[in-house]
């Protein structure tokens, strides 16, 4: 019985360490196009960041679409909690839930965008998706978005 407990404990330790270890793959800096647009599957802000610099996709980023397909919406709860901690408020929780892991981590330094808030409204969220696609494919960077929409927290 004790051997089984130790083995299960070791497997949990290895699995949890791999979640937060290094990146699964890396995306070089882009200048718009399809790749930044597709990164929105993992996180809504990742496409903008890919237009600005190289981006690492961690295993925790990959879990969001995989668990959603399986039917376990665990990641939005986790990223919502992470956003709540970073932003010290409910706005960070809400944006973290729709954004993803990278967005939730950024909530301490930036505010939520209007198109991120519109993701909660049925039918109107299609507009947010169209804006995201056109901006990331057009090469817009996250720094440009922050400067234009004044998203920095004070």
Order of alpha helices (4+ residues) and beta strands (2+ residues): alpha-beta-alpha-alpha-beta-alpha-alpha-alpha-alpha-alpha-alpha-alpha
